[in-house]
Amino acid sequence: MKVRDAAQIFEKLNMEIREGRDTLAFLKVKDKIILWSKVPHKKGELKGKLRYFIRQQLKLSEIQFKGLQDCKIWRKEYLEILKSKGLLP
């Protein structure tokens, strides 16, 4: 997984992006931050376990994360996943 792929996922989920030491992405629902993730500014492949950490921060299983990458899951479906896990009211 490349850094730009992670950034595209953040955009697809309409996450609020903040630039700093890393690129931070915040999922907001009704002006409340539900969760966040980050990726480095570097280009190319994500190193080490960063892909795993992004998946964990987004609270997704491997299959769900793959669906998000393959454009099978969008914001609406993602919010339903979070709701089913009790992370959204």
C-alpha positions, 0 to 999 in steps of 0.5 A, spaced: 500 500 500 502 506 498 502 513 502 497 516 496 492 510 497 491 511 504 490 519 502 485 517 497 481 512 502 481 518 507 478 523 502 473 517 500 471 517 507 470 525 507 475 525 513 478 532 515 485 532 513 490 536 517 498 537 515 503 537 521 509 532 522 505 527 518 498 527 515 492 527 520 485 524 518 479 525 522 473 522 521 467 527 524 460 525 525 455 531 527 462 535 528 464 530 533 471 526 532 469 519 532 476 516 530 483 518 527 489 516 523 495 518 520 500 517 514 507 520 513 508 525 508 513 521 505 512 518 498 512 510 496 510 504 500 508 504 507 513 501 511 513 496 516 506 495 520 503 502 518 498 499 513 496 494 519 496 500 524 491 504 519 486 499 518 486 498 526 485 506 527 479 505 522 476 499 526 476 495 520 477 487 519 482 485 513 476 484 508 473 490 510 479 494 509 480 491 502 473 493 500 475 500 502 481 500 498 477 497 492 472 502 492 466 497 494 465 501 501 464 508 501 463 513 507 455 511 508 457 503 508 463 505 513 459 509 517 454 503 518 460 498 519 462 503 525 455 503 527 454 495 527 460 495 532 457 500 537 462 506 535 456 510 533 450 512 536 
